[in-house]
Amino acid sequence: MAMVLRREIRRGLVAATRSLSTSFEVEKSTAEGKPINLFSAINQALHIALETDPRAYVFGEDVGFGGVFRCTTGLADRFGRNRVFNTPLCEQGIAGFAIGLAAMGNRAIAEIQFADYIYPAFDQACIPLNKP
């Protein structure tokens, strides 16, 4: 099944989907790309997300200043501090805010600085959401 799907994607017959209500067609690029590092790729992807969706928000610790790894450099200047902003040092609060923002129909792009701090945020995603 995976081989068939990969072949169909390469041939451009399958559209990738972002959610149940949104889809986009995969475009074949004719231009040669230049190699970039992971941080530049993340920054470019965030620029695209904020340009194409006015409901997208980027937030987390120090993202308004460019982030600890500089992945959000230039976002606050270009898209404004209402859409790219800092949060307090509270991973559980960041995750809770992201869940609430998404529940209101927005695109929440939350940054947790380091993988070691994901566990308190994971509690926010698992515990309240699975209760009736």
N, C-alpha and C positions, 0 to 999 in steps of 0.2 A: 504494500500500500504506500509506504513512504517513497519508494522509488518512482511509482506512478505519479504521485503528487509532485515530487521534485521535477520530473520531466515536464509535467503540465505547467508548472510555474515557470520553468525555463522557456517554454514555448509561448508563455504569455496567455494561456487559456484560463488560468485561475486567478481570480481577484483576491487580494489580501484584504482581510477585514479588521477594523479596529474595534468595533463593538457590534452588537446586534443591529443597530440602526444606521451604522455608517460603513460604507465600503469605498474603496478606491481601486482604480485599475493600476496594475504594475506597468510602468513605462520602461521601454528599452532605451538605454542611453546610447547616444552615438558619439559622445565626446569621451576622450581619454581622461581618466581621473588621475590626480596626483596623490601619492601616498601622504597620509596625515596621521598624527598620533591619536590615541584614544581620547585624550582630553579635548582636542580640537574637534573631533567627530561628535562628541557629546555636546559641545558648545554650538556647533552648527545645527545639530538636531533640535536643541532647545530653541534656537532662533527660528527654525522652521515651524516648530510647534506653536510658538507664540505669534508668529506672523499669520499662520493659517487658521488659528482658532482663537477668537476673542474671549472664549470661556476658559482658556488655559492660564494657570497660575503656577509660578515657580516660587518655592519658599523653603526655608531651612536655616540652619545656623550659618551665618556669614555669606549667604548667597547674594545679598545686595552689594557686597564688596567684591564679588568675583569668586567667592568660595575658597575653601582651604586648598583645593587643587587647581584653582583658576578656571573651572569648567563653566562658570556662570559670568565670566568677564564680559562686560558690555551690555548685558541683558537689562539691567535696571535703567541704564542711561537711555537705551533705545525704546523700551516698552513701558517705562515708568515704574515708580515705587509702589503703585497700587497692584501691579501684577507680578512683580519680582521683589520679594521683601524678606527681611530677616525674621527669625523667630527666636524665642527664648531657648536656652539650653535645656530642652526637655523633649526627648525623643517620643515619649508617650503622648505628649501634647501635640507634637507635629503630626503623628499618625492619626490622632483623634480629629485634628483639624482637617487633614486630608480626606478622611472618611466622610466627615460632615460636608465638606465642599463638594465631593463627588456625589453625595446623596442629593445635593441641591441641583445637580445637572451640570456641574463644571468639571474641568479637567485639572485634577490636582497633580502637580509634579513636585513631590516632596523629596528633599535631600536629607539623608542621614549621613553625617560626615564619615563615619567609620563603621565597618561591619560589626565590630564588637558591641556597638550601641544599638543594634537592631532588636535585641531581645525585649527591652521594655516596650518598644514600638509594636512588636509582634503581639504582645499581650493585649494591646488596644485593639488590634485587628481581630483577634480570636475570641476573647472573652465577651465583650459586649455584643458582638454581632451574632453570636450563636445562642443568645438567650431570647426566649419568646417575649 
